[in-house]
Amino acid sequence: MEMLNALVTKAAHENYLHPLDVPQAKHRISLYADDVLMFLRPTQYDLSLLSQLLEVFGHASGLRTNFSKHSVTPLNCTDADLLLLAQLDCEIKDFPCNYLGIPLTIRKPTKADLLPLIDKIAANLPQWKASLLSRVGRLVLVRAVFTAIPIHHMIAMDLPKDSFGQAIKMRMESRTSAGQQIA
C-alpha cells in the first residue's frame, strides 16, 4: 500500500493531478490497512490517471482494484462531474460518509451522529462480568478497552463536549459495578 501512496503523492507533487480546491489539503491519499481514501478533482484526465496508477500498482503488487467493492463520494460536483464519476463503475454514495467507522462530515458532529460510537461502547460493556474481575482488573479493563474506542474517534474528530457524557457515565458506572454485569 505504501507504493500506491508513493505513486499518488508523486503524481500530485509533479502536478500530474489537478490541484484541489482546498489549498490547505496537504494529502491526497489516506491509507489504513487495506482501506484507501483519495481526494481528486473529477476531471477526465485525473480519473484516467487514477485508473493508470491503480493498474501500475496492481501489476507491481499483485493487488487488483475491484471497483464493484468501492465507492465514490462526490463533493460540490456538477451533473457533468457525476457522469464522469459514473465511468469508474463503482457505487456513488452521498456525503457524509464513513471511513474506518468514523463519520466524515464538513461540520462538527452532533449527538445523533455519535450514537453509533456510544452504542459501540455500550455493546462491549455487557460482555464482561464485574464479579469475575478484581477492582484493579475492572479499572484496567475500563482504562484500556473502553477508553480506546472513543480515543480513536477523538483523534479524527472534534467531538462536542456534552455528547461524550453518555460514554463517560457508562465508563464510571462500569468502574463501580461490583457483582453485576458491567453495563
N, C-alpha and C positions, 0 to 999 in steps of 0.2 A: 504494500500500500504506500510505502514511502516513495516508491518510484512514481506512482501516479501523482502524489503530492509534488514531487520534483518537476514532472512534466507540466503540470498546470501552473505551478509557480514560475517556471522558466518562460512559458508562453505569455504569462501576464507581464513579467518584467521586461521581456523583449518586445512588448506591445503588439503581439500577435492577437491577443484578445482585446476587444474594445474596453476602454476604461468603464468602471461602474459609475453610476450617477452620484454615488456617495464617496467623495474623495477620502474620507476618514477610514474607509474599509481597507484594511491592510492585507487581509487574507481572502483568497478566492475559494479555498477548499478547507473543510474540516473533516478530519478522519478520526474514527474511533473504532477499533477492531475492523469489522467489515462494513461499517456504516459510513457513508460518504455524503457530505453536504457541499454543494458547489454553488457559487454565485456567478452568473453570467448575464450578459446582455442578450436579449432574444433577437439576434441577427442571424441571417442565413450563414454568414461567414463563421461566427462564433460557434454555432451549433454544428456546422460541418467540421470545424477544427476540434471540437469536443469529441465528436464521433471518431475522428482520426487518432486523437490522443488515447481514447479508450481502446481502439484497435491495436495501437502500438503497445500499450500496456498489457493487453491480453496476449499478444504474441510473446512478449518478453517474460511474463509471469505465469502464463497458462491460465489465468483467471479471465473468464469471459463475462461481459456485461449482459445480463438478461433484463432487457428493458421492460418486459412484462411484470417484473417484480419491483420496478422503480416508479417514482412519481416526480412530477414537476409541479412546483408551486409558484405560479406567476405573481409578480408584484408590480402594480402600476403598468400593466400591459394593455396594449390596444387589441382590437379584434384581429388585426393583421399579425400581431405578435403571437396570439393564440393559435392561429393557423400554422405558423412556423413551428411552434412547440408541439403541435399535434403530429408532426413528421417524426418525432422521436419514438413513436409507438409505445409510450408509457402513459400511465394514468395522470390526468391533470387534476390536482387537488387544490381546494380553496385555502386561503390563508385566514386564520392562523393554522399552523401545523405542529406536529410533534417531531422532535428529534431526540433520540436517546431517552424517550419517555418524558421529555421536558417540553411543555407547550411554548412554542416560539411565537411571540407577538411583537408588535411595534409599540405596545403600551405596557404599563405596569400591570401585572396580573391581579385580578380581583379575587375575592374569597372563593367565588364559584369556580374560577379557573384552577384553584389549588385544591379543590375537593378530591381529585384523584390522588394527590400526594397524601392528604390526611387519611384517605381510605387505605392507601398502601401501608402507611404506618400502622393503622388500626388492624389491618389484616395480619400483620406479623405478631401482634400482641397476643392473641389467644393461643398461639402455637406453643407457648411456654407456660409451665405451671410454676408459680412463685413458690409453692410449698416445697418443690424439689430443689430449689436453689437457696443457698445461704443469702444473708443480706448483702454480703460482698459480691456474691455471684450475680444477684439481681442488679446491683449497681454497675458491675462490669458489662452485663448484657445491655442495660439501658444506654450506657455511655457508648459502647462500641457499635451496637446494631441499630438501635432506634435513632441515634443521632446521625448516623451515616446517611440515611435516606434523605432527610431534609438538607443536610450539608451539600449533597450532590446537586440539589436544586438551587440552593442559595449561591453556589459558585457561579451559576449561569444566569440567575435572575435576581432582580431587585424585588424581594418579597415584601408585601405590605406587612407592617409590624403586627397589627391586630389579627391578621389571618393565620398567623403561626401559633396563636394562643391555644387552639384546639390540640395541636401536636404537643405543645409544652404541657398542657393539662394532662393528656394521656400519659406523657412521659413521667410526670410527677406521681400520678396515680399508680403507675406500674412499679415505681420505686418503693411505694409504701404498702403494696398489697401482699401481705404475707398470708399464706394459707389459701389463697384464691388464685384463680387464673389471672394472669396479667392481662388486663383489659381496661 
